[in-house]
Amino acid sequence: MRGAVSQAYRAVAGGWVGSALEYYDFFIYATAASLVFPQVLFPSGNPTTAIVASLATYGVGYVARPVGAFVLGHWGDTHGRKQVLVGCMILMGISTMAVGLLPTYEQAGVLAPAMLVALRLIQGFAVAGEISGSSSLILEHAPFGHRGLYSSFTLQGVQAGQILAAAVFLPLARYMPRDAFMAWGWRLPFLLSVFAVAAGYVVRRRVAETPVFAEQQARGTMARAPIVQAFTNSGEDMLRLMCMAFLIAAQARGLRVQARSDMLFEQIPIYLDYFGFPTTTPEHLRHLAANGSFSCLLRIRLGRVRS
């Protein structure tokens, strides 16, 4: 029992640290896309075109996310969460460090933005497996009654990564001489990813694979196509829960649905009771929406974890 609790704590720590470090990589790119890339990796003749093109490369990362989610999700379901999370971290770290080594537009011409787009696609692919994989690993280790709380640390790590990225990048931009910053200073936050990868690897290698996965692997009952099985067995539930999660996310982001939010949070417990979730309250749902834990309900319903 003590060993299981210890592994649950390690899974939480690994999820928080891993998410923070991976999203540190993701967010320093966003900062550089607005401050640096238009001037060093794109033609400087038309500043407006350069900044639009630079910000477009940031959006490219989101194009690769659905592909990464399917591929890495399948990998995690069939080969283990730990393996895919370590792989995601290494892939993210290498691609981020490579951004810090890119030649400028003056040195390589159009090859510079082309390489930037390619690396951004790799970043988007890798980060797609982080939130779902990390949350699933924590969820499958967490004791019953604490799964939502434990899994919320993954999203908290995302916010910590954003704060860390700003804390590293913005002081350099503010206090370094402009010429030095534009020449080499902007590369430092990207090159520092080597330490992030090393730290994350040390933490995550200490987390054991989940007992549920190990049990299924030992019995030889692993599904060959988990995504097909999920849609076949629980497609209707998935659709309803995704719609519910979307509405809660819209309310949490303030997208002008405040007038209907009270009715929304009053009605959702009815659906949760219908699907067999533990009884909850509108106030509890608001808390889940605020800290990103609502998606854990979907994982509890559809995942391998038995409640």
FIDO-230826 format. One record per residue (C-alpha): x, y, z. Coordinates in steps of 0.001 Angstrom, whole numbers, padded with zeros to 6 digits, always signed. Each point is the difference from the previous one (the first is absolute). Example, Ala and Ser with C-alpha at 12.3 -4.5 7.8 and 13.67 -1.06 7.14 Angstrom:
2
+012300-004500+007800+001370+003440-000660
***
This chain:
307
+000000+000000+000000+002770+002406+000937+001780-000815-003270-003138+000811-002000-000409+003336+001768+003671+000785-000590-000395-000735-003714-003092+002205-000120+001977+002895+001482+002816-000609-002456-002476-000061-002866-001439+003342+001147+003477+001518+000308+001034-001392-003362-003181+001288-001627+000413+003478+001444+003700+000301-000800-000328-001580-003435-002884+002244-001029+001747+003093+001330+003186-000751-001908-001686-000989-003246-002222+003051+000011+002968+002169+000904+001361-001060-003370-003352+000659-001635-000454+003481+001469+003509+001342-000609-000751-000621-003653-003118+002170+000285+002032+002801+001572+002727-000188-002611-002561-000106-002818-001124+003497+000927+003284+001566+001165+002791-001578-002027-000873-002239-002928-001484+002711-002257+003354+001775+000077+002482-002878-000198-001719-002944-001732-002182+001807-002537+000616+002684-002660+000320+003371+001717-001109+002048-002984-003673-000132+000980-000395-000057+003797-003753-000600-000134+000351-003045-002229+002851-001288+002138-001920+000125+003272-003119-001554-001563+002116-002827-001434+001779-000459+003333-003252-000254+001959-001328-002398-002648+002849-002386+000786-001176+000057+003617-003442-001130-001159+001542-002798-002051+000749-001854+003227-003719-000386+000650-000488-001627-003413+002243-002882+001076-001771-000498+003331-002906-002197-001189+002437-002281-001816+002261-000189+003031-002954-000669+002278-001115-003006-002012+003482-001425-000585+001372+000575+003493-003281-000950+001647+000088-003346-001812+003638-000449+000964-000772+000683+003649-002973-002370+000026+001969-002854-001542+003542+000524+001310-000464+001849+003267-000395+003577+001188+003504+000341+001366+001640-000905-003292-001987+002479-002043+000492+002831+002506+003770-000430+000046-000030-000105-003799-002121+003168-000208+002347+001848+002317+003108-000971-001956-001631+000891-003326-001205+003338+001343+003383+000816+001501+001974-000838-003125-002293+002005-002283+000105+002987+002367+003784-000032+000258+000183-000219-003789-001990+003252-000247+002767+001661+002014+002547-001187-002570-001833+001143-003136+001834+002213-002491-001428+003437-000652-001791+001033-003177+003080+001915-001101+002105-003139+000356-002300-002652-001489-002761+001851-001820-003366-001724-000265+001479-003143+001574-000089+001707+003412-003805+000440+000220-000521-003394-001650+002058-001698+002720-001862+002017+002627-003348-001296-001277+001288-003587-000003+001207+000287+003598-003270+001592+001028-001914-002933-001452+002166-002359+002050-000666+002077+003123-003743-000118-000569+000104-003739-000615+001972-000643+003191-001998+002257+002308-003245-001673-001119+000921-003088+001985+000946+001863+003171-003293+001072+001584-001982-003139-000831+002868-002383+000748+001053+001689+003209-003571+000283+001280-000647-003652-000822+003173-001111+001771-000938+001961+003117-003609-001143-000158+000918-003670-000211+002343+000350+002977-002284+002173+002137-002107-001525+002784-003752+000071-000448-001472+003200+001353+003033+002103-000948+000187-000491-003765-001332+003412-000995+002272+001772+002480+003123-001919-000983-000635+000350-003732-000479+003758+000289+003715+000383+000709+000726-000658-003662-001817+003168-001049+001557+001916+002870+003372-000988-001450-001037+001539-003315-000586+003356+001688+003296-000298+001856+001735-000558-003342-001535+003180-001352+001204+001986+003018+003475-001537-000254+000231+000852-003705-000859+003642+000683+002391+000128+002968+002893-001190-002180-000698+001767-003293-001305+003426+000948+002877+001060+002318+002470-000840-002766-001967+002124-002462-000261+002837+002522+003514+000220+001410+002357-001316-002689+001319+002482-002569-002299-000195-003006+002719-000958-002475+001264-002798+002235-003511-001288+000663-000918-000073-003682+003342-001605-000913+000174-002807+002546-001865+000807+003220-003371-001222-001293+001525-003438-000570+000791-000579+003681-003527-000926+001175-000202-002598-002772+003417-001471+000754-000867-000213+003702-002506-002701-000972+002828-002512+000367-000233+000448+003769-003775-000237-000109+000181-003314-001843+002589-001369+002425-002043+001020+003051-003221-001406-001416+001658-003263-000963+001394-000502+003497-003429+000570+001542-001993-002114-002423+002335-002984-000084-000788-000527+003698-003714-000419-000675-001080-003604-000509-002451-001007-002687-003570-000077+001255-001232-003196+001699-003011-000249-002319+002176+000120-003100+002491-002476+001458-002836-002394+000853-001504+000152-003484+003407-000419-001580+000711-003063+002137-003340-001553-000963+000485+000790-003664-003336+001818-000200+001280+003240-001549-002275+001378-002724+001644+000248-003417-002028+003072-000946-001011+001798+003223-001501+002992-001810-002313-002258-002008-001003-001825+003166-000680+003301+001786-002302+001301-002742-001707-003357-000412-000743-000559+003677-000445+003578+001235-000394+002259-003020-003298+001503+001139+001292+000703+003495+003147+001582-001423-001973+002329-002239-002270+001147+002820+002851+000541+002419+002061+001887-002580-002933+002319-000633-000408+000531+003733+003717+000682+000413-000083+002461-002898-002838+001950+001565+001780+000136+003350+003224+001120-001677-001902+002715-001845-001469+001241+003260+003379-000125+001737+001566+002046-002808-002708+002642+000246-001332-000485-003529-003252+001861+000664-001936-002935+001401-000248+001363+003525-003768+000372-000294-000393-003732-000424+002814-001167+002244-002163-000498+003081-002430-002167-001949+002950-001877-001533+001535-000879+003343-003393-000933+001415-000729-002416-002864+003380-001744-000239-000407-001976+003266-003070-001630-001580+002129-001264-002880+002793-001095+002324-002484-001994+002058-001369-001555-003194+003484-001110-001029+000756-001430+003428+002455+002632+001220+000226+000779+003716-002558+002558+001122+001333+003547-000227-001312+003543+000349-000039+003072-002267+002575+001625+002283+002296-003006-000343-000380+000113-003776+001032+003645-000051+003127-000995+001906+000711-002798-002479-000448+002368-002935+002321+002536+001586+002899-002410+000572-000417-002127-003105-000946-003191+001812-003335-000537-001749+001681-001969-002778+001024-002528+002645-003649-001031+000241+000208-001113-003605+003153-001991+000712-001560-001656+003026-003000-001005-002111+001897-001243-003041+003437-000928+001301+001319-003204+001471-000360+001260+003575-002678-001804+001958-001867+002113+002531
***
